[in-house]
Amino acid sequence: MRENLCRPEYLERMPYKYPSQMRLTGREEGREEGREAGREEGRLQGMVYVLLLVVDSRGIELSQADRERIASCSDPELLCSWLERAVTADDAETLFRPV
């Protein structure tokens, strides 16, 4: 049996007085999730930029595949590990060597 959604008992349990409030709240939550995803993507892009800057300024030769590997990495811990190694590495092999 379907619950009567217009009964006062049901309406009292609703967190929103009007359906438009529910829509607005959902929209705001979606916007915040989108903003957070954008911030995370920006942080990753910044890490990639700094890593490539350090590698280039130290004269470490990277193949196009190595550059794409760095640019497509979405793991901040791995990017941080590579960045730490880039400070002392002499070549790409040392940079990407598993720990």
Rosetta constraint file for C-alpha pairs under 8 A:
AtomPair CA 4 CA 10 HARMONIC 7.79 0.50
AtomPair CA 5 CA 10 HARMONIC 6.00 0.50
AtomPair CA 5 CA 11 HARMONIC 7.13 0.50
AtomPair CA 6 CA 10 HARMONIC 6.85 0.50
AtomPair CA 6 CA 11 HARMONIC 6.65 0.50
AtomPair CA 7 CA 11 HARMONIC 6.44 0.50
AtomPair CA 8 CA 12 HARMONIC 6.10 0.50
AtomPair CA 9 CA 13 HARMONIC 6.71 0.50
AtomPair CA 10 CA 14 HARMONIC 6.74 0.50
AtomPair CA 11 CA 17 HARMONIC 7.80 0.50
AtomPair CA 16 CA 21 HARMONIC 6.02 0.50
AtomPair CA 16 CA 22 HARMONIC 6.14 0.50
AtomPair CA 17 CA 21 HARMONIC 7.19 0.50
AtomPair CA 18 CA 22 HARMONIC 7.11 0.50
AtomPair CA 19 CA 23 HARMONIC 6.48 0.50
AtomPair CA 20 CA 24 HARMONIC 6.15 0.50
AtomPair CA 21 CA 25 HARMONIC 6.05 0.50
AtomPair CA 22 CA 26 HARMONIC 6.13 0.50
AtomPair CA 23 CA 27 HARMONIC 6.08 0.50
AtomPair CA 24 CA 28 HARMONIC 6.16 0.50
AtomPair CA 25 CA 29 HARMONIC 6.21 0.50
AtomPair CA 26 CA 30 HARMONIC 6.16 0.50
AtomPair CA 27 CA 31 HARMONIC 6.19 0.50
AtomPair CA 28 CA 32 HARMONIC 6.21 0.50
AtomPair CA 29 CA 33 HARMONIC 6.25 0.50
AtomPair CA 30 CA 34 HARMONIC 6.16 0.50
AtomPair CA 31 CA 35 HARMONIC 6.13 0.50
AtomPair CA 32 CA 36 HARMONIC 6.17 0.50
AtomPair CA 33 CA 37 HARMONIC 6.20 0.50
AtomPair CA 34 CA 38 HARMONIC 6.14 0.50
AtomPair CA 35 CA 39 HARMONIC 6.16 0.50
AtomPair CA 36 CA 40 HARMONIC 6.20 0.50
AtomPair CA 37 CA 41 HARMONIC 6.17 0.50
AtomPair CA 38 CA 42 HARMONIC 6.10 0.50
AtomPair CA 39 CA 43 HARMONIC 6.22 0.50
AtomPair CA 40 CA 44 HARMONIC 6.32 0.50
AtomPair CA 41 CA 45 HARMONIC 6.19 0.50
AtomPair CA 42 CA 46 HARMONIC 6.12 0.50
AtomPair CA 43 CA 47 HARMONIC 6.27 0.50
AtomPair CA 44 CA 48 HARMONIC 6.23 0.50
AtomPair CA 44 CA 74 HARMONIC 6.67 0.50
AtomPair CA 44 CA 75 HARMONIC 8.00 0.50
AtomPair CA 44 CA 76 HARMONIC 6.51 0.50
AtomPair CA 45 CA 49 HARMONIC 6.13 0.50
AtomPair CA 45 CA 71 HARMONIC 7.77 0.50
AtomPair CA 46 CA 50 HARMONIC 6.19 0.50
AtomPair CA 47 CA 51 HARMONIC 6.05 0.50
AtomPair CA 47 CA 76 HARMONIC 7.76 0.50
AtomPair CA 47 CA 79 HARMONIC 6.74 0.50
AtomPair CA 47 CA 80 HARMONIC 7.56 0.50
AtomPair CA 48 CA 52 HARMONIC 6.17 0.50
AtomPair CA 48 CA 70 HARMONIC 6.44 0.50
AtomPair CA 48 CA 71 HARMONIC 5.97 0.50
AtomPair CA 48 CA 79 HARMONIC 7.11 0.50
AtomPair CA 49 CA 53 HARMONIC 6.06 0.50
AtomPair CA 50 CA 54 HARMONIC 6.16 0.50
AtomPair CA 50 CA 83 HARMONIC 7.90 0.50
AtomPair CA 51 CA 55 HARMONIC 6.17 0.50
AtomPair CA 51 CA 79 HARMONIC 7.62 0.50
AtomPair CA 51 CA 82 HARMONIC 7.42 0.50
AtomPair CA 51 CA 83 HARMONIC 5.31 0.50
AtomPair CA 51 CA 86 HARMONIC 7.26 0.50
AtomPair CA 52 CA 56 HARMONIC 5.94 0.50
AtomPair CA 52 CA 67 HARMONIC 7.86 0.50
AtomPair CA 53 CA 57 HARMONIC 5.98 0.50
AtomPair CA 54 CA 58 HARMONIC 6.06 0.50
AtomPair CA 54 CA 83 HARMONIC 7.75 0.50
AtomPair CA 54 CA 86 HARMONIC 6.61 0.50
AtomPair CA 54 CA 87 HARMONIC 7.00 0.50
AtomPair CA 55 CA 59 HARMONIC 6.33 0.50
AtomPair CA 55 CA 60 HARMONIC 5.38 0.50
AtomPair CA 55 CA 61 HARMONIC 7.86 0.50
AtomPair CA 55 CA 86 HARMONIC 5.96 0.50
AtomPair CA 55 CA 87 HARMONIC 7.84 0.50
AtomPair CA 56 CA 60 HARMONIC 6.00 0.50
AtomPair CA 56 CA 61 HARMONIC 7.57 0.50
AtomPair CA 58 CA 87 HARMONIC 7.89 0.50
AtomPair CA 60 CA 89 HARMONIC 7.89 0.50
AtomPair CA 60 CA 90 HARMONIC 6.35 0.50
AtomPair CA 60 CA 91 HARMONIC 5.33 0.50
AtomPair CA 60 CA 92 HARMONIC 6.58 0.50
AtomPair CA 61 CA 91 HARMONIC 6.62 0.50
AtomPair CA 61 CA 92 HARMONIC 6.62 0.50
AtomPair CA 62 CA 66 HARMONIC 5.65 0.50
AtomPair CA 62 CA 67 HARMONIC 6.38 0.50
AtomPair CA 62 CA 92 HARMONIC 6.11 0.50
AtomPair CA 63 CA 67 HARMONIC 6.39 0.50
AtomPair CA 64 CA 68 HARMONIC 6.17 0.50
AtomPair CA 65 CA 69 HARMONIC 6.05 0.50
AtomPair CA 66 CA 70 HARMONIC 6.33 0.50
AtomPair CA 66 CA 92 HARMONIC 7.92 0.50
AtomPair CA 67 CA 71 HARMONIC 6.08 0.50
AtomPair CA 68 CA 72 HARMONIC 5.89 0.50
AtomPair CA 69 CA 73 HARMONIC 6.18 0.50
AtomPair CA 70 CA 79 HARMONIC 7.52 0.50
AtomPair CA 73 CA 78 HARMONIC 7.92 0.50
AtomPair CA 73 CA 79 HARMONIC 7.19 0.50
AtomPair CA 75 CA 79 HARMONIC 6.34 0.50
AtomPair CA 76 CA 80 HARMONIC 6.06 0.50
AtomPair CA 77 CA 81 HARMONIC 6.17 0.50
AtomPair CA 78 CA 82 HARMONIC 6.21 0.50
AtomPair CA 79 CA 83 HARMONIC 6.08 0.50
AtomPair CA 80 CA 84 HARMONIC 6.19 0.50
AtomPair CA 81 CA 85 HARMONIC 6.34 0.50
AtomPair CA 82 CA 86 HARMONIC 5.95 0.50
AtomPair CA 82 CA 95 HARMONIC 5.98 0.50
AtomPair CA 82 CA 96 HARMONIC 6.78 0.50
AtomPair CA 83 CA 87 HARMONIC 6.75 0.50
AtomPair CA 84 CA 88 HARMONIC 7.70 0.50
AtomPair CA 85 CA 89 HARMONIC 5.64 0.50
AtomPair CA 85 CA 94 HARMONIC 7.56 0.50
AtomPair CA 85 CA 95 HARMONIC 5.57 0.50
AtomPair CA 86 CA 95 HARMONIC 5.84 0.50
AtomPair CA 89 CA 94 HARMONIC 5.61 0.50
AtomPair CA 89 CA 95 HARMONIC 5.73 0.50
AtomPair CA 90 CA 94 HARMONIC 6.77 0.50
AtomPair CA 90 CA 95 HARMONIC 7.90 0.50
AtomPair CA 91 CA 95 HARMONIC 6.45 0.50
AtomPair CA 92 CA 96 HARMONIC 6.19 0.50
AtomPair CA 93 CA 97 HARMONIC 5.85 0.50
